[in-house]
Amino acid sequence: MPDMSASLALTHLVPLAKEVDENKVTPGVLGFIVFAVMALAVWGLMKSMNKHMRKVDFEQTPDPADAAAADRKP
């Protein structure tokens, strides 16, 4: 059954492809593939960044040298 729907879709899309202006530049399949790969790369980088940001401790610990200097001053 999937074969029939694919061939049916192709028979409807082929006449539409003939109507496209030959002088007009379109991104085509290669443009879509590049965009999809870039989108997947950004998604992966965001997941990685979130994982690394969860490990960060945002509470600042006091520096022992500063505490010792503050104790010495009267």
All heavy atoms as TSV, in Angstrom:
chain	resi	resn	atom	element	x	y	z
A	1	MET	N	N	0.811	-1.213	0.000
A	1	MET	CA	C	0.000	0.000	0.000
A	1	MET	C	C	0.850	1.271	0.000
A	1	MET	O	O	0.482	2.221	-0.658
A	1	MET	CB	C	-0.942	-0.044	1.214
A	1	MET	CG	C	-2.019	0.988	1.165
A	1	MET	SD	S	-3.142	0.585	-0.159
A	1	MET	CE	C	-4.376	1.798	0.086
A	2	PRO	N	N	1.981	1.314	0.733
A	2	PRO	CA	C	2.799	2.525	0.698
A	2	PRO	C	C	3.314	2.844	-0.701
A	2	PRO	O	O	3.494	3.991	-1.050
A	2	PRO	CB	C	3.954	2.224	1.640
A	2	PRO	CG	C	3.508	1.099	2.485
A	2	PRO	CD	C	2.503	0.355	1.696
A	3	ASP	N	N	3.541	1.805	-1.525
A	3	ASP	CA	C	4.003	2.021	-2.891
A	3	ASP	C	C	2.985	2.825	-3.688
A	3	ASP	O	O	3.335	3.714	-4.450
A	3	ASP	CB	C	4.227	0.683	-3.561
A	3	ASP	CG	C	5.663	0.452	-3.944
A	3	ASP	OD1	O	6.512	1.267	-3.558
A	3	ASP	OD2	O	5.901	-0.527	-4.637
A	4	MET	N	N	1.708	2.509	-3.485
A	4	MET	CA	C	0.660	3.180	-4.236
A	4	MET	C	C	0.574	4.655	-3.853
A	4	MET	O	O	0.432	5.511	-4.710
A	4	MET	CB	C	-0.678	2.490	-4.002
A	4	MET	CG	C	-1.827	3.108	-4.768
A	4	MET	SD	S	-3.362	2.316	-4.415
A	4	MET	CE	C	-3.438	1.199	-5.782
A	5	SER	N	N	0.671	4.962	-2.567
A	5	SER	CA	C	0.577	6.360	-2.149
A	5	SER	C	C	1.783	7.157	-2.615
A	5	SER	O	O	1.666	8.330	-2.960
A	5	SER	CB	C	0.421	6.456	-0.636
A	5	SER	OG	O	1.565	5.954	0.006
A	6	ALA	N	N	2.968	6.523	-2.636
A	6	ALA	CA	C	4.165	7.214	-3.114
A	6	ALA	C	C	4.041	7.514	-4.602
A	6	ALA	O	O	4.366	8.617	-5.054
A	6	ALA	CB	C	5.401	6.378	-2.831
A	7	SER	N	N	3.570	6.547	-5.368
A	7	SER	CA	C	3.431	6.783	-6.811
A	7	SER	C	C	2.330	7.800	-7.084
A	7	SER	O	O	2.439	8.610	-8.001
A	7	SER	CB	C	3.150	5.476	-7.542
A	7	SER	OG	O	1.917	4.943	-7.127
A	8	LEU	N	N	1.273	7.778	-6.276
A	8	LEU	CA	C	0.199	8.750	-6.430
A	8	LEU	C	C	0.699	10.156	-6.130
A	8	LEU	O	O	0.398	11.108	-6.843
A	8	LEU	CB	C	-0.968	8.394	-5.510
A	8	LEU	CG	C	-2.200	9.283	-5.601
A	8	LEU	CD1	C	-2.820	9.180	-6.995
A	8	LEU	CD2	C	-3.218	8.885	-4.547
A	9	ALA	N	N	1.508	10.290	-5.086
A	9	ALA	CA	C	2.071	11.593	-4.746
A	9	ALA	C	C	2.993	12.079	-5.855
A	9	ALA	O	O	2.991	13.264	-6.206
A	9	ALA	CB	C	2.825	11.510	-3.424
A	10	LEU	N	N	3.795	11.176	-6.408
A	10	LEU	CA	C	4.694	11.571	-7.493
A	10	LEU	C	C	3.934	12.010	-8.732
A	10	LEU	O	O	4.336	12.958	-9.410
A	10	LEU	CB	C	5.646	10.426	-7.833
A	10	LEU	CG	C	6.796	10.213	-6.857
A	10	LEU	CD1	C	7.597	8.984	-7.255
A	10	LEU	CD2	C	7.689	11.428	-6.807
A	11	THR	N	N	2.836	11.350	-9.032
A	11	THR	CA	C	2.077	11.742	-10.218
A	11	THR	C	C	1.442	13.118	-10.035
A	11	THR	O	O	1.252	13.837	-11.012
A	11	THR	CB	C	0.976	10.717	-10.546
A	11	THR	OG1	O	0.126	10.568	-9.424
A	11	THR	CG2	C	1.564	9.392	-10.940
A	12	HIS	N	N	1.152	13.503	-8.800
A	12	HIS	CA	C	0.595	14.834	-8.561
A	12	HIS	C	C	1.691	15.890	-8.470
A	12	HIS	O	O	1.458	17.044	-8.823
A	12	HIS	CB	C	-0.230	14.849	-7.275
A	12	HIS	CG	C	-1.545	14.153	-7.402
A	12	HIS	ND1	N	-2.501	14.537	-8.300
A	12	HIS	CD2	C	-2.058	13.090	-6.752
A	12	HIS	CE1	C	-3.553	13.746	-8.201
A	12	HIS	NE2	N	-3.309	12.840	-7.258
A	13	LEU	N	N	2.877	15.514	-8.005
A	13	LEU	CA	C	3.954	16.495	-7.838
A	13	LEU	C	C	4.734	16.749	-9.121
A	13	LEU	O	O	5.281	17.830	-9.294
A	13	LEU	CB	C	4.909	16.041	-6.735
A	13	LEU	CG	C	4.338	16.060	-5.320
A	13	LEU	CD1	C	5.346	15.501	-4.340
A	13	LEU	CD2	C	3.935	17.467	-4.915
A	14	VAL	N	N	4.803	15.780	-10.003
A	14	VAL	CA	C	5.568	15.961	-11.238
A	14	VAL	C	C	4.992	17.088	-12.099
A	14	VAL	O	O	5.742	17.940	-12.568
A	14	VAL	CB	C	5.673	14.630	-12.022
A	14	VAL	CG1	C	6.230	14.840	-13.420
A	14	VAL	CG2	C	6.546	13.658	-11.250
A	15	PRO	N	N	3.669	17.157	-12.301
A	15	PRO	CA	C	3.149	18.306	-13.069
A	15	PRO	C	C	3.402	19.638	-12.359
A	15	PRO	O	O	3.625	20.649	-13.018
A	15	PRO	CB	C	1.650	18.030	-13.173
A	15	PRO	CG	C	1.508	16.567	-12.985
A	15	PRO	CD	C	2.616	16.180	-12.056
A	16	LEU	N	N	3.399	19.643	-11.018
A	16	LEU	CA	C	3.683	20.882	-10.300
A	16	LEU	C	C	5.131	21.308	-10.502
A	16	LEU	O	O	5.434	22.494	-10.568
A	16	LEU	CB	C	3.402	20.709	-8.804
A	16	LEU	CG	C	1.938	20.549	-8.407
A	16	LEU	CD1	C	1.837	20.273	-6.910
A	16	LEU	CD2	C	1.151	21.786	-8.770
A	17	ALA	N	N	6.031	20.350	-10.637
A	17	ALA	CA	C	7.435	20.677	-10.848
A	17	ALA	C	C	7.642	21.311	-12.209
A	17	ALA	O	O	8.533	22.132	-12.393
A	17	ALA	CB	C	8.286	19.427	-10.706
A	18	LYS	N	N	6.847	20.942	-13.188
A	18	LYS	CA	C	6.963	21.530	-14.529
A	18	LYS	C	C	6.525	22.991	-14.539
A	18	LYS	O	O	6.973	23.765	-15.364
A	18	LYS	CB	C	6.120	20.731	-15.514
A	18	LYS	CG	C	6.518	19.294	-15.638
A	18	LYS	CD	C	7.444	19.115	-16.786
A	18	LYS	CE	C	7.697	17.628	-16.958
A	18	LYS	NZ	N	9.024	17.353	-17.368
A	19	GLU	N	N	5.640	23.379	-13.604
A	19	GLU	CA	C	5.141	24.746	-13.557
A	19	GLU	C	C	6.131	25.709	-12.920
A	19	GLU	O	O	5.970	26.908	-13.022
A	19	GLU	CB	C	3.827	24.796	-12.781
A	19	GLU	CG	C	2.712	24.029	-13.456
A	19	GLU	CD	C	1.466	23.976	-12.602
A	19	GLU	OE1	O	1.436	24.632	-11.550
A	19	GLU	OE2	O	0.537	23.259	-12.983
A	20	VAL	N	N	7.182	25.201	-12.272
A	20	VAL	CA	C	8.167	26.055	-11.614
A	20	VAL	C	C	8.961	26.799	-12.679
A	20	VAL	O	O	9.388	26.226	-13.683
A	20	VAL	CB	C	9.110	25.214	-10.724
A	20	VAL	CG1	C	10.217	26.059	-10.148
A	20	VAL	CG2	C	8.317	24.548	-9.623
A	21	ASP	N	N	9.163	28.076	-12.450
A	21	ASP	CA	C	9.921	28.902	-13.382
A	21	ASP	C	C	11.379	28.452	-13.396
A	21	ASP	O	O	12.026	28.385	-12.353
A	21	ASP	CB	C	9.811	30.369	-12.952
A	21	ASP	CG	C	10.473	31.303	-13.942
A	21	ASP	OD1	O	10.786	30.868	-15.070
A	21	ASP	OD2	O	10.673	32.482	-13.580
A	22	GLU	N	N	11.908	28.143	-14.579
A	22	GLU	CA	C	13.278	27.649	-14.698
A	22	GLU	C	C	14.304	28.730	-14.351
A	22	GLU	O	O	15.439	28.428	-14.007
A	22	GLU	CB	C	13.530	27.134	-16.122
A	22	GLU	CG	C	12.675	25.954	-16.508
A	22	GLU	CD	C	13.015	24.707	-15.706
A	22	GLU	OE1	O	14.180	24.533	-15.340
A	22	GLU	OE2	O	12.093	23.913	-15.465
A	23	ASN	N	N	13.946	29.999	-14.431
A	23	ASN	CA	C	14.877	31.094	-14.138
A	23	ASN	C	C	14.910	31.458	-12.660
A	23	ASN	O	O	15.720	32.276	-12.243
A	23	ASN	CB	C	14.515	32.331	-14.964
A	23	ASN	CG	C	14.658	32.070	-16.443
A	23	ASN	OD1	O	15.560	31.351	-16.869
A	23	ASN	ND2	N	13.754	32.620	-17.235
A	24	LYS	N	N	14.009	30.885	-11.883
A	24	LYS	CA	C	13.944	31.198	-10.457
A	24	LYS	C	C	14.855	30.242	-9.688
A	24	LYS	O	O	14.865	29.046	-9.933
A	24	LYS	CB	C	12.514	31.051	-9.950
A	24	LYS	CG	C	12.341	31.482	-8.500
A	24	LYS	CD	C	10.933	31.214	-8.038
A	24	LYS	CE	C	10.135	32.471	-8.195
A	24	LYS	NZ	N	8.810	32.350	-7.576
A	25	VAL	N	N	15.631	30.798	-8.769
A	25	VAL	CA	C	16.536	29.990	-7.967
A	25	VAL	C	C	15.813	29.573	-6.693
A	25	VAL	O	O	15.251	30.401	-5.991
A	25	VAL	CB	C	17.810	30.779	-7.612
A	25	VAL	CG1	C	18.725	29.953	-6.736
A	25	VAL	CG2	C	18.520	31.216	-8.867
A	26	THR	N	N	15.826	28.278	-6.394
A	26	THR	CA	C	15.208	27.757	-5.177
A	26	THR	C	C	16.240	26.925	-4.426
A	26	THR	O	O	17.183	26.405	-5.026
A	26	THR	CB	C	13.987	26.883	-5.507
A	26	THR	OG1	O	14.415	25.794	-6.321
A	26	THR	CG2	C	12.911	27.679	-6.237
A	27	PRO	N	N	16.093	26.790	-3.108
A	27	PRO	CA	C	17.085	26.032	-2.346
A	27	PRO	C	C	17.090	24.544	-2.668
A	27	PRO	O	O	18.124	23.907	-2.618
A	27	PRO	CB	C	16.703	26.275	-0.897
A	27	PRO	CG	C	15.299	26.732	-0.927
A	27	PRO	CD	C	15.086	27.383	-2.248
A	28	GLY	N	N	15.961	23.973	-2.971
A	28	GLY	CA	C	15.898	22.576	-3.355
A	28	GLY	C	C	16.159	21.613	-2.212
A	28	GLY	O	O	16.116	21.972	-1.028
A	29	VAL	N	N	16.452	20.389	-2.574
A	29	VAL	CA	C	16.651	19.318	-1.601
A	29	VAL	C	C	17.943	19.538	-0.820
A	29	VAL	O	O	17.989	19.325	0.393
A	29	VAL	CB	C	16.663	17.945	-2.310
A	29	VAL	CG1	C	16.980	16.833	-1.336
A	29	VAL	CG2	C	15.337	17.698	-2.995
A	30	LEU	N	N	18.991	19.977	-1.492
A	30	LEU	CA	C	20.269	20.203	-0.813
A	30	LEU	C	C	20.125	21.281	0.270
A	30	LEU	O	O	20.649	21.131	1.377
A	30	LEU	CB	C	21.349	20.606	-1.808
A	30	LEU	CG	C	22.732	20.841	-1.217
A	30	LEU	CD1	C	23.262	19.565	-0.583
A	30	LEU	CD2	C	23.676	21.352	-2.275
A	31	GLY	N	N	19.395	22.340	-0.021
A	31	GLY	CA	C	19.164	23.381	0.975
A	31	GLY	C	C	18.408	22.861	2.176
A	31	GLY	O	O	18.715	23.209	3.319
A	32	PHE	N	N	17.424	22.008	1.930
A	32	PHE	CA	C	16.666	21.417	3.032
A	32	PHE	C	C	17.550	20.516	3.878
A	32	PHE	O	O	17.486	20.542	5.110
A	32	PHE	CB	C	15.469	20.620	2.507
A	32	PHE	CG	C	14.751	19.884	3.585
A	32	PHE	CD1	C	13.925	20.557	4.463
A	32	PHE	CD2	C	14.918	18.513	3.740
A	32	PHE	CE1	C	13.260	19.887	5.482
A	32	PHE	CE2	C	14.269	17.825	4.746
A	32	PHE	CZ	C	13.434	18.514	5.613
A	33	ILE	N	N	18.394	19.719	3.222
A	33	ILE	CA	C	19.277	18.813	3.962
A	33	ILE	C	C	20.257	19.603	4.821
A	33	ILE	O	O	20.474	19.274	5.988
A	33	ILE	CB	C	20.003	17.860	2.989
A	33	ILE	CG1	C	19.002	16.878	2.380
A	33	ILE	CG2	C	21.127	17.113	3.676
A	33	ILE	CD1	C	19.557	16.050	1.249
A	34	VAL	N	N	20.835	20.656	4.260
A	34	VAL	CA	C	21.775	21.483	5.030
A	34	VAL	C	C	21.062	22.113	6.218
A	34	VAL	O	O	21.592	22.135	7.336
A	34	VAL	CB	C	22.407	22.555	4.121
A	34	VAL	CG1	C	23.166	23.590	4.927
A	34	VAL	CG2	C	23.322	21.909	3.098
A	35	PHE	N	N	19.866	22.640	5.999
A	35	PHE	CA	C	19.099	23.253	7.084
A	35	PHE	C	C	18.755	22.234	8.164
A	35	PHE	O	O	18.866	22.524	9.364
A	35	PHE	CB	C	17.816	23.875	6.528
A	35	PHE	CG	C	16.999	24.576	7.561
A	35	PHE	CD1	C	17.351	25.836	8.012
A	35	PHE	CD2	C	15.872	23.963	8.092
A	35	PHE	CE1	C	16.600	26.474	8.978
A	35	PHE	CE2	C	15.113	24.597	9.059
A	35	PHE	CZ	C	15.485	25.861	9.498
A	36	ALA	N	N	18.362	21.029	7.761
A	36	ALA	CA	C	18.005	19.988	8.730
A	36	ALA	C	C	19.227	19.566	9.541
A	36	ALA	O	O	19.131	19.374	10.759
A	36	ALA	CB	C	17.398	18.790	8.006
A	37	VAL	N	N	20.378	19.434	8.896
A	37	VAL	CA	C	21.600	19.060	9.615
A	37	VAL	C	C	21.991	20.154	10.603
A	37	VAL	O	O	22.370	19.862	11.749
A	37	VAL	CB	C	22.746	18.766	8.620
A	37	VAL	CG1	C	24.088	18.675	9.318
A	37	VAL	CG2	C	22.462	17.488	7.858
A	38	MET	N	N	21.873	21.406	10.181
A	38	MET	CA	C	22.199	22.511	11.094
A	38	MET	C	C	21.231	22.548	12.275
A	38	MET	O	O	21.637	22.802	13.410
A	38	MET	CB	C	22.178	23.844	10.338
A	38	MET	CG	C	23.351	24.004	9.411
A	38	MET	SD	S	23.288	25.486	8.383
A	38	MET	CE	C	23.082	26.767	9.571
A	39	ALA	N	N	19.962	22.283	12.028
A	39	ALA	CA	C	18.974	22.270	13.106
A	39	ALA	C	C	19.278	21.146	14.093
A	39	ALA	O	O	19.194	21.341	15.317
A	39	ALA	CB	C	17.563	22.117	12.535
A	40	LEU	N	N	19.641	19.977	13.588
A	40	LEU	CA	C	19.998	18.861	14.475
A	40	LEU	C	C	21.262	19.173	15.271
A	40	LEU	O	O	21.358	18.816	16.449
A	40	LEU	CB	C	20.188	17.580	13.667
A	40	LEU	CG	C	18.907	16.928	13.155
A	40	LEU	CD1	C	19.240	15.771	12.214
A	40	LEU	CD2	C	18.054	16.447	14.313
A	41	ALA	N	N	22.226	19.853	14.646
A	41	ALA	CA	C	23.457	20.218	15.348
A	41	ALA	C	C	23.160	21.207	16.473
A	41	ALA	O	O	23.680	21.064	17.590
A	41	ALA	CB	C	24.467	20.811	14.369
A	42	VAL	N	N	22.319	22.191	16.214
A	42	VAL	CA	C	21.962	23.167	17.253
A	42	VAL	C	C	21.209	22.475	18.376
A	42	VAL	O	O	21.451	22.751	19.556
A	42	VAL	CB	C	21.130	24.324	16.650
A	42	VAL	CG1	C	20.507	25.186	17.729
A	42	VAL	CG2	C	22.000	25.163	15.739
A	43	TRP	N	N	20.315	21.557	18.050
A	43	TRP	CA	C	19.569	20.819	19.073
A	43	TRP	C	C	20.521	20.015	19.945
A	43	TRP	O	O	20.394	20.015	21.174
A	43	TRP	CB	C	18.549	19.917	18.388
A	43	TRP	CG	C	17.761	19.075	19.332
A	43	TRP	CD1	C	16.736	19.476	20.142
A	43	TRP	CD2	C	17.943	17.678	19.585
A	43	TRP	NE1	N	16.274	18.408	20.857
A	43	TRP	CE2	C	16.995	17.288	20.552
A	43	TRP	CE3	C	18.817	16.730	19.077
A	43	TRP	CZ2	C	16.908	15.996	21.009
A	43	TRP	CZ3	C	18.719	15.434	19.539
A	43	TRP	CH2	C	17.774	15.080	20.497
A	44	GLY	N	N	21.486	19.343	19.321
A	44	GLY	CA	C	22.466	18.568	20.086
A	44	GLY	C	C	23.327	19.451	20.967
A	44	GLY	O	O	23.623	19.102	22.118
A	45	LEU	N	N	23.738	20.599	20.449
A	45	LEU	CA	C	24.541	21.526	21.255
A	45	LEU	C	C	23.744	22.068	22.436
A	45	LEU	O	O	24.294	22.246	23.529
A	45	LEU	CB	C	25.046	22.673	20.385
A	45	LEU	CG	C	26.177	22.312	19.422
A	45	LEU	CD1	C	26.440	23.468	18.477
A	45	LEU	CD2	C	27.433	21.961	20.190
A	46	MET	N	N	22.468	22.344	22.235
A	46	MET	CA	C	21.633	22.845	23.334
A	46	MET	C	C	21.469	21.779	24.415
A	46	MET	O	O	21.514	22.085	25.607
A	46	MET	CB	C	20.264	23.281	22.809
A	46	MET	CG	C	20.303	24.499	21.917
A	46	MET	SD	S	20.692	25.995	22.804
A	46	MET	CE	C	19.199	26.237	23.685
A	47	LYS	N	N	21.278	20.524	24.013
A	47	LYS	CA	C	21.173	19.444	24.996
A	47	LYS	C	C	22.467	19.310	25.786
A	47	LYS	O	O	22.447	19.155	27.003
A	47	LYS	CB	C	20.834	18.123	24.311
A	47	LYS	CG	C	19.389	17.977	23.936
A	47	LYS	CD	C	19.093	16.590	23.417
A	47	LYS	CE	C	19.284	15.548	24.447
A	47	LYS	NZ	N	18.137	15.074	25.145
A	48	SER	N	N	23.594	19.396	25.103
A	48	SER	CA	C	24.890	19.282	25.761
A	48	SER	C	C	25.105	20.454	26.719
A	48	SER	O	O	25.584	20.268	27.837
A	48	SER	CB	C	26.000	19.239	24.723
A	48	SER	OG	O	27.257	19.247	25.340
A	49	MET	N	N	24.737	21.665	26.273
A	49	MET	CA	C	24.905	22.835	27.123
A	49	MET	C	C	24.042	22.719	28.378
A	49	MET	O	O	24.501	23.032	29.483
A	49	MET	CB	C	24.531	24.111	26.370
A	49	MET	CG	C	24.750	25.370	27.193
A	49	MET	SD	S	24.117	26.843	26.422
A	49	MET	CE	C	22.372	26.551	26.513
A	50	ASN	N	N	22.811	22.263	28.229
A	50	ASN	CA	C	21.938	22.104	29.394
A	50	ASN	C	C	22.507	21.083	30.377
A	50	ASN	O	O	22.440	21.275	31.590
A	50	ASN	CB	C	20.537	21.687	28.960
A	50	ASN	CG	C	19.747	22.858	28.426
A	50	ASN	OD1	O	19.985	24.002	28.787
A	50	ASN	ND2	N	18.810	22.565	27.556
A	51	LYS	N	N	23.073	19.998	29.846
A	51	LYS	CA	C	23.657	18.979	30.705
A	51	LYS	C	C	24.845	19.553	31.485
A	51	LYS	O	O	24.977	19.327	32.687
A	51	LYS	CB	C	24.118	17.783	29.864
A	51	LYS	CG	C	24.662	16.638	30.692
A	51	LYS	CD	C	24.948	15.416	29.850
A	51	LYS	CE	C	26.139	15.659	28.964
A	51	LYS	NZ	N	26.600	14.454	28.265
A	52	HIS	N	N	25.683	20.336	30.820
A	52	HIS	CA	C	26.844	20.924	31.486
A	52	HIS	C	C	26.443	22.029	32.459
A	52	HIS	O	O	27.069	22.192	33.514
A	52	HIS	CB	C	27.834	21.456	30.465
A	52	HIS	CG	C	28.582	20.375	29.746
A	52	HIS	ND1	N	29.580	19.653	30.343
A	52	HIS	CD2	C	28.449	19.884	28.498
A	52	HIS	CE1	C	30.046	18.765	29.483
A	52	HIS	NE2	N	29.362	18.884	28.354
A	53	MET	N	N	25.397	22.775	32.130
A	53	MET	CA	C	24.966	23.863	33.014
A	53	MET	C	C	24.342	23.315	34.297
A	53	MET	O	O	24.391	23.970	35.336
A	53	MET	CB	C	23.975	24.778	32.301
A	53	MET	CG	C	24.608	25.607	31.218
A	53	MET	SD	S	25.859	26.748	31.815
A	53	MET	CE	C	24.850	27.975	32.570
A	54	ARG	N	N	23.755	22.123	34.243
A	54	ARG	CA	C	23.204	21.519	35.458
A	54	ARG	C	C	24.306	21.160	36.446
A	54	ARG	O	O	24.075	21.097	37.649
A	54	ARG	CB	C	22.402	20.269	35.113
A	54	ARG	CG	C	21.038	20.593	34.570
A	54	ARG	CD	C	20.176	19.347	34.480
A	54	ARG	NE	N	19.185	19.573	33.449
A	54	ARG	CZ	C	19.143	18.937	32.295
A	54	ARG	NH1	N	20.014	17.996	32.027
A	54	ARG	NH2	N	18.224	19.222	31.407
A	55	LYS	N	N	25.508	20.900	35.943
A	55	LYS	CA	C	26.625	20.524	36.804
A	55	LYS	C	C	27.260	21.740	37.490
A	55	LYS	O	O	28.000	21.578	38.447
A	55	LYS	CB	C	27.705	19.815	35.993
A	55	LYS	CG	C	27.269	18.482	35.445
A	55	LYS	CD	C	28.389	17.855	34.633
A	55	LYS	CE	C	27.960	16.549	34.020
A	55	LYS	NZ	N	29.029	15.975	33.187
A	56	VAL	N	N	26.997	22.941	37.001
A	56	VAL	CA	C	27.635	24.146	37.531
A	56	VAL	C	C	27.006	24.518	38.862
A	56	VAL	O	O	25.786	24.546	39.013
A	56	VAL	CB	C	27.500	25.313	36.526
A	56	VAL	CG1	C	28.033	26.605	37.123
A	56	VAL	CG2	C	28.225	24.989	35.242
A	57	ASP	N	N	27.874	24.818	39.832
A	57	ASP	CA	C	27.416	25.283	41.135
A	57	ASP	C	C	27.494	26.805	41.124
A	57	ASP	O	O	28.578	27.381	41.046
A	57	ASP	CB	C	28.307	24.699	42.243
A	57	ASP	CG	C	27.863	25.132	43.621
A	57	ASP	OD1	O	26.682	25.495	43.780
A	57	ASP	OD2	O	28.697	25.106	44.546
A	58	PHE	N	N	26.353	27.460	41.203
A	58	PHE	CA	C	26.327	28.917	41.104
A	58	PHE	C	C	26.555	29.608	42.446
A	58	PHE	O	O	26.672	30.823	42.494
A	58	PHE	CB	C	24.998	29.376	40.490
A	58	PHE	CG	C	24.889	29.052	39.033
A	58	PHE	CD1	C	24.105	27.994	38.599
A	58	PHE	CD2	C	25.569	29.786	38.092
A	58	PHE	CE1	C	24.005	27.684	37.265
A	58	PHE	CE2	C	25.487	29.493	36.748
A	58	PHE	CZ	C	24.700	28.441	36.333
A	59	GLU	N	N	26.599	28.858	43.525
A	59	GLU	CA	C	26.858	29.444	44.838
A	59	GLU	C	C	28.359	29.675	44.978
A	59	GLU	O	O	29.155	28.754	44.867
A	59	GLU	CB	C	26.368	28.512	45.945
A	59	GLU	CG	C	24.877	28.319	45.960
A	59	GLU	CD	C	24.115	29.596	46.275
A	59	GLU	OE1	O	24.596	30.390	47.110
A	59	GLU	OE2	O	23.060	29.798	45.668
A	60	GLN	N	N	28.735	30.910	45.246
A	60	GLN	CA	C	30.148	31.243	45.357
A	60	GLN	C	C	30.615	30.964	46.785
A	60	GLN	O	O	30.028	31.446	47.752
A	60	GLN	CB	C	30.378	32.713	45.026
A	60	GLN	CG	C	31.829	33.095	45.007
A	60	GLN	CD	C	32.031	34.522	44.526
A	60	GLN	OE1	O	31.076	35.202	44.202
A	60	GLN	NE2	N	33.264	34.949	44.493
A	61	THR	N	N	31.672	30.190	46.897
A	61	THR	CA	C	32.235	29.896	48.215
A	61	THR	C	C	33.203	31.010	48.588
A	61	THR	O	O	33.938	31.516	47.737
A	61	THR	CB	C	32.969	28.544	48.210
A	61	THR	OG1	O	33.981	28.580	47.209
A	61	THR	CG2	C	32.009	27.411	47.929
A	62	PRO	N	N	33.224	31.409	49.839
A	62	PRO	CA	C	34.135	32.484	50.242
A	62	PRO	C	C	35.593	32.031	50.136
A	62	PRO	O	O	35.925	30.884	50.400
A	62	PRO	CB	C	33.759	32.769	51.692
A	62	PRO	CG	C	32.953	31.603	52.139
A	62	PRO	CD	C	32.390	30.942	50.933
A	63	ASP	N	N	36.425	32.960	49.702
A	63	ASP	CA	C	37.850	32.685	49.557
A	63	ASP	C	C	38.507	32.705	50.938
A	63	ASP	O	O	38.351	33.674	51.685
A	63	ASP	CB	C	38.480	33.741	48.666
A	63	ASP	CG	C	39.885	33.398	48.244
A	63	ASP	OD1	O	40.275	32.217	48.409
A	63	ASP	OD2	O	40.597	34.293	47.757
A	64	PRO	N	N	39.241	31.659	51.325
A	64	PRO	CA	C	39.867	31.634	52.653
A	64	PRO	C	C	40.876	32.778	52.863
A	64	PRO	O	O	41.027	33.273	53.966
A	64	PRO	CB	C	40.590	30.281	52.706
A	64	PRO	CG	C	40.024	29.478	51.617
A	64	PRO	CD	C	39.448	30.406	50.604
A	65	ALA	N	N	41.542	33.212	51.800
A	65	ALA	CA	C	42.500	34.315	51.931
A	65	ALA	C	C	41.774	35.609	52.295
A	65	ALA	O	O	42.280	36.406	53.092
A	65	ALA	CB	C	43.284	34.472	50.649
A	66	ASP	N	N	40.608	35.840	51.721
A	66	ASP	CA	C	39.837	37.045	52.043
A	66	ASP	C	C	39.340	36.998	53.477
A	66	ASP	O	O	39.319	38.028	54.182
A	66	ASP	CB	C	38.656	37.202	51.088
A	66	ASP	CG	C	39.088	37.584	49.672
A	66	ASP	OD1	O	40.232	38.061	49.508
A	66	ASP	OD2	O	38.266	37.371	48.746
A	67	ALA	N	N	38.926	35.837	53.943
A	67	ALA	CA	C	38.431	35.706	55.310
A	67	ALA	C	C	39.565	35.934	56.308
A	67	ALA	O	O	39.377	36.592	57.348
A	67	ALA	CB	C	37.834	34.318	55.523
A	68	ALA	N	N	40.756	35.442	56.002
A	68	ALA	CA	C	41.907	35.644	56.891
A	68	ALA	C	C	42.316	37.108	56.925
A	68	ALA	O	O	42.670	37.647	57.985
A	68	ALA	CB	C	43.079	34.775	56.445
A	69	ALA	N	N	42.250	37.797	55.797
A	69	ALA	CA	C	42.600	39.220	55.737
A	69	ALA	C	C	41.582	40.044	56.504
A	69	ALA	O	O	41.936	41.038	57.165
A	69	ALA	CB	C	42.688	39.683	54.284
A	70	ALA	N	N	40.326	39.683	56.452
A	70	ALA	CA	C	39.285	40.424	57.177
A	70	ALA	C	C	39.434	40.210	58.681
A	70	ALA	O	O	39.122	41.112	59.461
A	70	ALA	CB	C	37.912	39.950	56.712
A	71	ASP	N	N	39.912	39.048	59.100
A	71	ASP	CA	C	40.109	38.784	60.542
A	71	ASP	C	C	41.265	39.605	61.095
A	71	ASP	O	O	41.257	39.989	62.265
A	71	ASP	CB	C	40.344	37.287	60.783
A	71	ASP	CG	C	39.089	36.486	60.569
A	71	ASP	OD1	O	37.990	37.069	60.576
A	71	ASP	OD2	O	39.208	35.248	60.369
A	72	ARG	N	N	42.293	39.869	60.313
A	72	ARG	CA	C	43.457	40.609	60.774
A	72	ARG	C	C	43.186	42.093	60.954
A	72	ARG	O	O	43.806	42.739	61.750
A	72	ARG	CB	C	44.617	40.431	59.803
A	72	ARG	CG	C	45.325	39.097	60.010
A	72	ARG	CD	C	46.555	38.997	59.164
A	72	ARG	NE	N	46.263	38.000	58.140
A	72	ARG	CZ	C	46.794	37.954	56.939
A	72	ARG	NH1	N	47.666	38.851	56.593
A	72	ARG	NH2	N	46.476	37.007	56.112
A	73	LYS	N	N	42.260	42.638	60.180
A	73	LYS	CA	C	41.960	44.070	60.287
A	73	LYS	C	C	41.097	44.328	61.513
A	73	LYS	O	O	40.111	43.652	61.732
A	73	LYS	CB	C	41.211	44.548	59.035
A	73	LYS	CG	C	42.102	44.571	57.800
A	73	LYS	CD	C	41.337	45.129	56.643
A	73	LYS	CE	C	42.204	45.110	55.389
A	73	LYS	NZ	N	41.490	45.598	54.246
A	74	PRO	N	N	41.507	45.342	62.333
A	74	PRO	CA	C	40.686	45.644	63.549
A	74	PRO	C	C	39.451	46.442	63.263
A	74	PRO	O	O	39.194	47.092	62.407
A	74	PRO	CB	C	41.632	46.450	64.439
A	74	PRO	CG	C	42.811	46.820	63.610
A	74	PRO	CD	C	42.757	46.015	62.344
